[in-house]
Each structure stands twice: as structure tokens, then as C-alpha cells.
């Protein structure tokens, strides 16, 4: 009888132990359809991305769980300067990724990817993370081939670390921002913050919906021709005046699918160096200045000596040049993507957005997205070098 009781007790203990172990993990399905067991209690997180997951974690109030960064853009402060034809100097300081502004302690974090795709696995293991996020399409992991992606996944899995794959716009089937909400909701599921994640995703989607609803009925013959013009010394050194983004890029998607305007550059490809003659022939009605090659204000295109041969452009003559927010390494898009959309749409159709002052709207945006107060929102606006919207009452 004693032996029978012992066996029954042992069986009960095994069942209880198994139940406890089962409760320690949950199953989620990532954006590649992989089933991943993640700990119920998560204290140490690594995100191989450019600040996307970190921004969501700040929103959730769990930013202290971040133990490393995927890319240096999350911890750097940037500056930029140029001189005008009459010798005046302009300086821009303290530009930064929004997560760097919100979480100053990130500057002391180890960085896992100093060069695109090269994950430092030794550092990763030493950090002992509970979960790793890897966002395909980000600069921190732009990959380059499905084979490289698979090898990276297999290597991290072999280390016994739960790995969640997110898929940013550059790696989705079509260039769009329509699945960023899915990414946010997946991050929320990992942290058991589904309701907050859904609120955040829904808010961002509602802002995009508002922009689309205002522009969707513009007749074809009234659509302005818009160029995202990348200003950079690299383009000038290569014999061009700047860089263009073709019809197959996320930049064109913002112009044509969200703002419902026309991309003045009708070619294909990204970071295409274009000559002065080509830009003059396109003669766009509106120019927006992206930050893929560093920050460049509209005043530089108006006044810098090396752009004086573009002064006959209609967009310059009519003062319709607009700088997008300073968002380093942003081709995969982060939580601020509606700001880009709003600036482009208002630049194209000021009459359709005359009730919206972007410099005020953006403060409300930051407060809704990150849960910060107005003073912090003003700081974020400056960190993204959007003070020009205040100066021009845009």
C-alpha cells in the first residue's frame, strides 16, 4: 500500500510540475507563420530593428526590459549644417530617433548590428534575452536573401532563444504600410498587451484613413506631380543633383496611394541618382525631402550654392519644398509614419488640409502614440527637426 501511495503521489507531482511548466510559456505565431514558445514572464528583450519595437515597448511602459539595440541609429544624436550662397550658416543639432529622445539610457546599450546583417551572436548569448525580435526590412537586418534570413533564424534558434520575426514594408509582397498594425498587434501579443497594442494600431490606421478620405476624390487632372528628392553629397559626387525613388518603392506609395498625387519620377528603383537636367525636365510641382541620405531642410535647396542650378524648378519658384521628419534609417517605417503621410498630403493639397496645422497636430500625435505630456511632445518635434512647421505655421 505504501508503494502504491508513493507512485500515486509521484504521478500527481509530475502532473502538477508539467502544468506549472506549461504555464511558464505561451505560444504565438509570428509573421512568417512560425510557432514560437515565449516565456509568460519576460524581463530581457533584444530587438534587431531600428527602434520600432522599442517605441512600442515605451508605449507599454516596459522599456526597462530592453537590454540591447539592433542598430546604432537608436542611440545616436545627429547634427547637420550648410552654408548659403551669401555665406550664412545654418546648423541643426540634437536630431535623433524618437526612441533615443524618449529613452536616453539607450546610449549605453550594446549594439548587435554595426554593419547591416552581421549579428554579433556572442554578444547576443551573453545578454541572456528572454525573447528576440527581428524585423525583416529594417536597416539593422536588411538581409539580402531568403537564404541569409533562414540562416540567421536557424542560428538564433540553435541558441535556444525564442525568436519572433516581424516583416516590415520592404519585405512584404507589396509596398504599403497596411500590415504595420499586424506587427504592432503581434508585439502586443508577445507581451500580453493585446488591448493596448490594438488601440495603438487602430489609432495609426485611423490617421492614415483620415488622410486618404480627404484626398481620394481628387480628379486625375488635378493631381500635382510630386518628387521625393534625396539630397546628398554622395549623389553630387556621383555626377547627379540628387536621388529619386521609382513607382515600385514605399516612397512612391506615400505619394500615389496615400496622398493620391503623382510621382514625378516614373522610373523604378530606389536611391536612383538623377542629373540636374533630368530633374529640370520633370519639373515637379511639389518636392519633399526624405531623410534616407541624412536630414536636409527646404532652405538648403533654396539657398545652398550647389543647388542654384535647380532654382528654375516650379516647386522652388513657388516655395513648395517640404522636409520630412528626421527619421534615421527609416525605410522599414516606424510608428511615426503617419507624420510623413500628413506632410506629403498637406504639401500636395493645402486647401484640403487647411484646418490642420501640422505643428499642432504632431504634438497630439506624439501624446496619443507614446502617452507623453505636451512638453515631451514639443521636445520630440524638435528632435525630429520639425520646428520648421512652427516657423512657417504649416
C-alpha positions as CSV (number, residue, x, y, z in Angstrom):
1,X,0.0,0.0,0.0
2,X,2.9,2.4,0.8
3,X,4.4,1.7,-2.6
4,X,1.0,2.4,-4.3
5,X,0.6,5.7,-2.4
6,X,4.2,6.7,-3.4
7,X,3.5,6.0,-7.0
8,X,0.3,7.9,-6.9
9,X,2.0,10.9,-5.2
10,X,4.8,10.8,-7.7
11,X,2.3,10.8,-10.6
12,X,0.5,13.8,-9.1
13,X,3.7,15.7,-8.7
14,X,4.6,15.1,-12.3
15,X,1.2,16.3,-13.5
16,X,1.5,19.4,-11.3
17,X,5.1,20.1,-12.4
18,X,4.0,19.7,-16.0
19,X,1.2,22.2,-15.6
20,X,3.5,24.7,-14.0
21,X,6.0,24.4,-16.8
22,X,3.2,24.7,-19.3
23,X,2.1,27.9,-17.6
24,X,5.5,29.4,-17.9
25,X,5.3,29.6,-21.7
26,X,2.7,30.7,-24.3
27,X,2.5,30.0,-28.0
28,X,2.4,32.8,-30.5
29,X,2.6,32.7,-34.3
30,X,4.9,35.2,-35.9
31,X,4.7,36.9,-39.3
32,X,6.4,34.1,-41.1
33,X,3.8,31.6,-39.7
34,X,6.4,30.2,-37.3
35,X,5.0,28.8,-34.0
36,X,7.1,30.2,-31.1
37,X,7.1,29.4,-27.4
38,X,7.7,32.6,-25.5
39,X,8.0,32.9,-21.7
40,X,5.0,34.2,-19.8
41,X,7.3,36.4,-17.8
42,X,9.6,38.5,-20.0
43,X,12.3,40.6,-18.4
44,X,15.1,40.8,-21.0
45,X,14.4,41.8,-24.6
46,X,16.5,42.3,-27.7
47,X,15.0,43.9,-30.8
48,X,17.1,43.7,-34.0
49,X,15.4,46.6,-35.8
50,X,15.7,50.4,-35.9
51,X,13.5,51.5,-33.0
52,X,10.1,50.1,-34.0
53,X,9.8,47.5,-31.2
54,X,11.5,49.8,-28.7
55,X,8.9,52.5,-29.4
56,X,6.1,50.1,-28.8
57,X,7.7,48.9,-25.6
58,X,7.9,52.6,-24.4
59,X,4.2,52.9,-25.1
60,X,3.6,49.8,-23.0
61,X,5.7,51.2,-20.1
62,X,8.2,48.2,-20.3
63,X,11.2,50.0,-21.8
64,X,13.4,48.9,-18.9
65,X,13.3,45.3,-20.3
66,X,15.4,46.4,-23.3
67,X,18.9,45.0,-22.9
68,X,20.5,45.8,-26.3
69,X,19.8,47.6,-29.6
70,X,19.7,46.3,-33.1
71,X,21.1,49.4,-34.8
72,X,23.2,52.4,-33.8
73,X,20.5,54.9,-35.0
74,X,18.6,54.3,-31.8
75,X,21.4,55.7,-29.6
76,X,23.0,58.4,-31.7
77,X,22.5,62.2,-31.7
78,X,22.9,63.9,-35.1
79,X,23.8,67.3,-36.4
80,X,23.8,68.9,-39.8
81,X,25.0,72.3,-41.2
82,X,25.3,74.1,-44.5
83,X,26.2,77.5,-45.9
84,X,24.1,79.6,-48.2
85,X,25.3,81.5,-51.4
86,X,25.7,84.6,-49.3
87,X,27.8,82.9,-46.7
88,X,25.2,82.5,-43.9
89,X,25.5,79.3,-41.9
90,X,22.7,77.1,-40.7
91,X,23.1,74.4,-38.0
92,X,20.8,71.7,-36.9
93,X,21.7,69.9,-33.6
94,X,20.3,67.2,-31.4
95,X,18.4,65.3,-34.1
96,X,17.6,61.8,-33.1
97,X,15.4,58.8,-33.4
98,X,12.3,59.3,-31.2
99,X,13.2,56.3,-29.0
100,X,16.6,57.9,-28.3
101,X,14.8,61.1,-27.1
102,X,12.3,59.2,-25.0
103,X,14.9,56.8,-23.5
104,X,18.2,58.5,-23.0
105,X,19.6,55.4,-21.4
106,X,19.7,53.7,-24.7
107,X,23.0,55.4,-25.4
108,X,24.7,53.0,-23.0
109,X,23.2,49.8,-24.6
110,X,25.3,47.4,-26.6
111,X,24.5,47.4,-30.3
112,X,24.2,44.0,-32.0
113,X,24.4,45.0,-35.7
114,X,27.1,47.6,-36.6
115,X,27.0,46.6,-40.2
116,X,23.8,45.5,-42.0
117,X,23.1,41.8,-41.5
118,X,26.1,40.9,-39.3
119,X,24.5,39.9,-36.0
120,X,27.0,39.6,-33.1
121,X,25.9,36.2,-31.7
122,X,28.5,36.2,-29.0
123,X,27.1,39.4,-27.5
124,X,23.5,38.1,-28.0
125,X,24.2,35.0,-26.0
126,X,25.9,37.0,-23.2
127,X,22.8,39.1,-22.8
128,X,20.7,36.1,-22.0
129,X,17.5,37.5,-23.5
130,X,14.1,36.0,-22.8
131,X,12.9,36.9,-26.4
132,X,14.5,38.4,-29.5
133,X,12.5,40.3,-32.2
134,X,13.9,40.5,-35.7
135,X,12.3,42.9,-38.1
136,X,12.9,42.0,-41.8
137,X,13.4,45.0,-43.9
138,X,14.9,47.3,-41.2
139,X,18.5,48.6,-41.7
140,X,19.5,46.5,-38.7
141,X,18.5,43.5,-40.7
142,X,18.0,44.3,-44.3
143,X,19.2,40.7,-45.1
144,X,19.7,40.5,-48.8
145,X,18.4,37.0,-49.5
146,X,16.0,34.4,-48.2
147,X,18.9,32.1,-47.6
148,X,20.6,34.6,-45.3
149,X,17.3,35.2,-43.4
150,X,16.9,31.5,-42.9
151,X,20.4,31.0,-41.7
152,X,20.1,33.8,-39.2
153,X,16.8,32.4,-37.9
154,X,18.4,28.9,-37.5
155,X,21.4,30.3,-35.7
156,X,19.4,32.2,-33.1
157,X,17.0,29.2,-32.7
158,X,20.0,27.0,-32.1
159,X,21.0,29.2,-29.2
160,X,17.7,28.3,-27.5
161,X,16.3,31.9,-27.6
162,X,12.7,32.5,-28.6
163,X,12.7,34.4,-31.8
164,X,9.8,36.5,-33.2
165,X,10.0,37.6,-36.8
166,X,8.3,40.8,-37.9
167,X,8.1,41.7,-41.6
168,X,8.4,45.4,-42.4
169,X,7.1,47.1,-45.6
170,X,10.3,46.5,-47.7
171,X,9.9,42.7,-47.3
172,X,6.1,42.5,-47.8
173,X,4.6,41.4,-51.1
174,X,3.6,44.9,-51.9
175,X,5.0,48.2,-50.8
176,X,2.5,49.5,-48.3
177,X,2.0,50.3,-44.6
178,X,-1.1,48.3,-44.3
179,X,0.5,45.5,-42.2
180,X,2.3,47.6,-39.7
181,X,-0.8,47.2,-37.5
182,X,-0.2,43.5,-37.7
183,X,3.3,43.9,-36.5
184,X,2.2,46.1,-33.6
185,X,-0.5,43.6,-32.6
186,X,2.0,40.7,-32.7
187,X,4.3,42.6,-30.3
188,X,1.4,43.2,-28.1
189,X,0.6,39.5,-28.0
190,X,4.1,38.6,-27.0
191,X,3.9,40.9,-24.0
192,X,0.2,40.1,-23.3
193,X,-0.7,43.7,-24.1
194,X,-3.2,43.0,-26.8
195,X,-5.7,45.7,-25.9
196,X,-3.1,48.5,-25.8
197,X,-1.5,47.2,-29.0
198,X,-4.8,47.2,-30.8
199,X,-5.5,50.7,-29.6
200,X,-2.2,51.9,-30.9
201,X,-2.5,50.1,-34.3
202,X,-6.1,51.4,-34.6
203,X,-5.1,55.0,-33.9
204,X,-2.3,54.9,-36.5
205,X,-4.6,53.3,-39.0
206,X,-7.3,55.9,-38.3
207,X,-4.8,58.7,-39.1
208,X,-4.0,57.2,-42.4
209,X,-7.7,56.7,-43.1
210,X,-8.4,60.3,-42.5
211,X,-5.6,61.4,-44.9
212,X,-6.9,59.0,-47.6
213,X,-10.5,60.1,-47.2
214,X,-9.6,63.7,-47.8
215,X,-7.6,63.0,-51.0
216,X,-9.5,60.1,-52.5
217,X,-11.8,62.1,-54.8
218,X,-9.2,64.4,-56.4
219,X,-9.7,64.2,-60.2
220,X,-6.8,62.8,-62.2
221,X,-6.1,66.1,-64.0
222,X,-5.8,68.0,-60.6
223,X,-3.2,65.7,-59.1
224,X,0.1,67.5,-58.5
225,X,3.4,65.9,-59.7
226,X,5.5,65.2,-56.6
227,X,9.1,64.2,-56.3
228,X,10.8,62.8,-53.2
229,X,14.3,64.3,-53.8
230,X,17.1,62.8,-51.9
231,X,19.8,65.5,-51.3
232,X,23.2,64.2,-50.5
233,X,26.9,64.8,-51.3
234,X,27.1,61.2,-52.5
235,X,24.6,61.9,-55.3
236,X,26.5,65.1,-56.2
237,X,29.8,63.2,-56.1
238,X,28.3,60.7,-58.5
239,X,27.5,63.3,-61.1
240,X,23.9,63.9,-60.1
241,X,21.9,66.5,-58.4
242,X,20.0,64.1,-56.1
243,X,18.3,60.8,-55.7
244,X,14.9,59.6,-56.8
245,X,12.5,56.8,-55.9
246,X,10.5,55.0,-58.5
247,X,7.0,53.7,-58.8
248,X,7.8,50.4,-57.1
249,X,9.0,52.0,-53.8
250,X,7.4,52.8,-50.5
251,X,8.2,56.4,-51.2
252,X,6.1,56.4,-54.3
253,X,3.4,54.6,-52.3
254,X,3.1,57.5,-49.9
255,X,2.7,59.9,-52.9
256,X,0.4,57.9,-55.1
257,X,-1.6,55.6,-52.8
258,X,-1.9,57.7,-49.7
259,X,-1.8,61.3,-50.8
260,X,-3.4,60.4,-54.2
261,X,-0.9,62.5,-56.2
262,X,1.5,61.6,-59.0
263,X,5.1,60.5,-58.6
264,X,7.0,62.8,-60.9
265,X,9.8,60.2,-61.3
266,X,8.2,57.5,-63.5
267,X,11.1,55.1,-63.4
268,X,11.7,52.2,-61.0
269,X,14.2,51.5,-58.2
270,X,15.3,53.3,-55.0
271,X,18.2,55.7,-54.5
272,X,18.4,56.4,-58.2
273,X,20.9,59.1,-58.9
274,X,19.4,61.7,-61.2
275,X,21.0,64.6,-63.1
276,X,20.1,68.3,-62.9
277,X,18.8,68.1,-66.4
278,X,16.5,65.1,-65.6
279,X,15.1,67.0,-62.6
280,X,14.6,70.1,-64.6
281,X,12.8,68.1,-67.3
282,X,10.5,66.5,-64.7
283,X,9.8,69.9,-63.1
284,X,7.8,68.7,-60.2
285,X,5.0,70.8,-58.7
286,X,6.0,69.7,-55.2
287,X,9.2,68.4,-53.7
288,X,9.5,66.6,-50.4
289,X,12.9,65.9,-48.9
290,X,13.2,62.4,-47.3
291,X,16.0,61.6,-44.8
292,X,17.3,58.4,-46.2
293,X,20.6,60.2,-47.0
294,X,20.6,62.4,-44.0
295,X,18.5,65.4,-43.0
296,X,18.1,68.2,-45.5
297,X,15.9,71.3,-44.9
298,X,14.0,73.1,-47.7
299,X,16.2,76.1,-47.1
300,X,19.2,74.2,-48.3
301,X,17.6,73.5,-51.7
302,X,16.6,77.2,-51.9
303,X,19.9,78.7,-50.9
304,X,22.9,76.4,-51.0
305,X,25.4,77.2,-53.8
306,X,25.4,73.7,-55.1
307,X,21.7,73.7,-55.8
308,X,21.5,77.1,-57.6
309,X,21.1,75.3,-61.0
310,X,17.8,74.0,-59.8
311,X,16.2,77.3,-59.0
312,X,14.1,77.3,-62.1
313,X,12.0,74.4,-60.8
314,X,8.4,75.2,-60.3
315,X,8.4,73.8,-56.8
316,X,11.3,76.1,-55.8
317,X,9.8,79.1,-57.5
318,X,6.5,78.6,-55.8
319,X,8.2,77.7,-52.4
320,X,6.6,74.2,-52.4
321,X,9.5,72.3,-50.9
322,X,9.0,70.5,-47.6
323,X,11.3,68.5,-45.3
324,X,10.1,65.2,-43.9
325,X,10.8,64.5,-40.2
326,X,14.3,63.4,-39.3
327,X,13.9,59.7,-39.1
328,X,17.3,58.0,-39.5
329,X,17.3,54.5,-41.1
330,X,13.5,54.7,-41.7
331,X,12.9,52.7,-44.9
332,X,11.0,50.0,-42.9
333,X,8.9,52.7,-41.3
334,X,8.3,53.2,-37.6
335,X,5.4,54.5,-35.5
336,X,5.8,58.0,-36.9
337,X,4.9,57.0,-40.5
338,X,1.6,59.0,-40.4
339,X,3.6,62.2,-39.9
340,X,5.3,61.6,-43.2
341,X,1.9,60.9,-44.8
342,X,0.4,64.1,-43.4
343,X,3.2,66.3,-44.5
344,X,3.1,64.9,-48.1
345,X,-0.6,65.1,-48.3
346,X,-0.8,68.7,-47.0
347,X,2.0,69.7,-49.2
348,X,0.1,68.4,-52.2
349,X,-3.4,69.7,-51.2
350,X,-3.1,72.6,-48.7
351,X,-6.7,73.5,-49.4
352,X,-7.9,70.1,-48.3
353,X,-6.0,70.3,-45.0
354,X,-6.3,74.0,-44.2
355,X,-7.9,73.1,-40.9
356,X,-4.9,71.1,-39.8
357,X,-1.7,72.8,-38.5
358,X,0.9,70.1,-38.6
359,X,2.9,71.7,-35.9
360,X,-0.1,71.3,-33.6
361,X,-1.3,68.0,-35.0
362,X,2.0,66.4,-34.4
363,X,2.0,67.2,-30.7
364,X,-1.3,65.5,-30.3
365,X,0.1,62.6,-32.4
366,X,3.1,62.1,-30.1
367,X,0.9,62.3,-27.0
368,X,-1.5,59.7,-28.4
369,X,1.2,57.3,-29.6
370,X,3.6,57.5,-26.7
371,X,1.4,58.7,-23.8
372,X,3.7,61.7,-23.1
373,X,2.9,65.2,-21.9
374,X,2.9,68.3,-24.1
375,X,6.4,69.3,-23.1
376,X,7.8,66.0,-24.1
377,X,5.9,66.1,-27.3
378,X,7.4,69.5,-28.1
379,X,10.8,68.0,-27.5
380,X,10.1,65.2,-29.8
381,X,9.0,67.6,-32.5
382,X,12.4,69.4,-32.2
383,X,14.3,66.1,-32.1
384,X,12.7,65.2,-35.4
385,X,13.7,68.7,-36.8
386,X,10.1,69.7,-37.4
387,X,10.4,73.1,-35.9
388,X,10.1,74.5,-39.4
389,X,6.4,73.6,-39.2
390,X,6.1,76.1,-36.3
391,X,8.1,78.8,-38.1
392,X,6.1,78.5,-41.3
393,X,2.8,77.8,-39.5
394,X,2.4,74.7,-41.6
